[in-house]
Amino acid sequence: MDKHITKLITQSAIKNVIIGLGATITHDYRKRDLTVVCLLDGSLIFTAHLLQQIKIPVNLYSLKVSSYEGKSSTGQLKYKTEDLIFCKNKDILLIDDILDSGLTLSTMVKEIKTAGAKSVRTCVLLDKQIDRQIKIEPDYKAFDIENEFVVGFGMDYNGLYRNLPYIGVLKDK
């Protein structure tokens, strides 16, 4: 383990919760064609593990979306609206790594609906328990966490620590 990280959620806890989420999503979408949209880069690993637990056919798209520099959000969301063309007339499950300010998830839900999606639901690995700038609650979530800066299982600090198999709190360096 990295000396700058305190383990918060173990690999086995993540696996168990993802199995349950996959079963729930499978049930909820059993009579629909599901299109999963993975917000890159942070939700890539979560999405990959979750897709293995969804037992119905799934279309997968990835969108590069960013708003962080270091440990802070810039308040500006960067993405290409032309990449949303695939959403038209689709039932979308939007997957993100962490819900904190609400900016990313709320903006992308709005944009996907504007692009003509039939429906949009959201799924997050982590739901940070804070007063959000933008009021939004995920339809599916794996874990609630306190207001900590976390890394691992796809989440990073300046590009590092995404490959950790658990979620940890990054101590000040």
SVG drawing of the C-alpha trace seen along z (x, -y; Angstrom):
<svg xmlns="http://www.w3.org/2000/svg" viewBox="-40 -27 45 40">
<polyline fill="none" stroke="black" stroke-width="0.4" points="0.0,0.0 1.2,-3.5 2.3,-5.3 0.2,-8.4 -3.1,-6.5 -5.4,-5.2 -7.7,-2.4 -11.3,-3.4 -13.2,-0.6 -11.7,2.8 -11.5,4.7 -13.9,7.4 -16.5,4.8 -16.4,3.2 -16.8,6.6 -19.8,7.5 -21.6,4.3 -21.1,4.4 -22.6,7.8 -25.7,6.5 -25.9,3.4 -25.5,5.6 -28.4,7.7 -30.6,4.7 -29.8,3.1 -30.3,6.4 -33.8,6.6 -34.7,3.0 -33.7,3.1 -34.8,6.7 -37.4,5.6 -35.4,2.7 -32.3,2.2 -29.7,0.8 -27.0,-1.7 -24.3,-2.3 -22.4,-5.6 -19.1,-5.5 -17.7,-8.9 -13.9,-8.7 -11.5,-8.4 -12.6,-7.9 -15.4,-5.5 -13.7,-3.2 -12.7,-0.5 -16.1,-0.7 -17.9,-0.4 -15.9,2.6 -16.6,4.5 -20.3,3.5 -20.8,4.6 -19.6,8.1 -22.5,8.3 -25.2,7.1 -26.8,10.2 -28.6,8.6 -27.1,7.3 -25.6,3.9 -24.3,1.2 -21.3,-0.7 -20.2,-4.2 -17.5,-6.2 -17.3,-10.0 -14.2,-11.9 -15.4,-14.4 -13.2,-16.4 -13.4,-19.1 -10.6,-18.4 -7.1,-19.7 -5.3,-18.2 -7.7,-17.9 -10.1,-20.7 -12.8,-21.1 -12.3,-23.9 -16.0,-24.4 -15.8,-24.0 -16.9,-20.8 -15.0,-19.8 -16.5,-17.4 -17.6,-17.3 -21.3,-17.6 -21.0,-16.0 -20.0,-12.7 -23.6,-12.4 -25.2,-11.5 -25.5,-7.9 -28.0,-8.8 -31.0,-9.4 -33.9,-7.1 -31.8,-5.0 -32.4,-4.1 -29.2,-5.4 -27.5,-4.4 -24.9,-7.1 -22.0,-5.8 -19.7,-8.1 -17.1,-7.4 -18.1,-10.0 -20.9,-12.3 -19.7,-15.4 -20.6,-18.9 -23.3,-17.5 -21.9,-19.5 -20.7,-16.6 -23.7,-14.3 -26.4,-17.0 -24.8,-18.5 -24.4,-15.2 -27.9,-14.1 -29.2,-17.3 -27.0,-17.0 -28.0,-13.4 -31.7,-14.2 -31.2,-17.1 -29.5,-14.7 -32.8,-12.8 -32.4,-9.9 -35.5,-7.9 -34.6,-7.8 -31.6,-8.6 -30.7,-7.0 -27.4,-7.5 -25.1,-5.1 -22.2,-6.2 -19.5,-4.3 -19.3,-6.9 -21.9,-9.4 -20.1,-12.0 -22.4,-13.1 -22.0,-16.9 -24.3,-19.9 -24.1,-19.9 -23.9,-23.0 -26.4,-21.3 -29.2,-19.1 -29.1,-15.7 -29.3,-12.2 -28.1,-9.1 -30.5,-6.3 -28.0,-3.7 -24.9,-4.0 -22.4,-1.6 -21.2,-3.6 -21.8,-6.8 -18.6,-8.5 -17.7,-11.5 -16.1,-14.6 -12.7,-13.0 -10.4,-13.2 -10.3,-9.6 -8.2,-7.6 -8.1,-4.1 -10.5,-1.9 -10.2,-4.3 -10.0,-7.6 -6.8,-9.5 -4.7,-12.4 -3.0,-14.0 -3.2,-10.8 -1.8,-8.5 -3.4,-5.7 -6.2,-4.7 -4.8,-1.2 -5.3,-0.6 -7.8,2.3 -9.4,0.5 -10.5,-3.0 -8.4,-5.1 -8.1,-8.5 -5.1,-10.5 -3.2,-12.1 -1.5,-15.4 1.8,-14.9"/>
</svg>
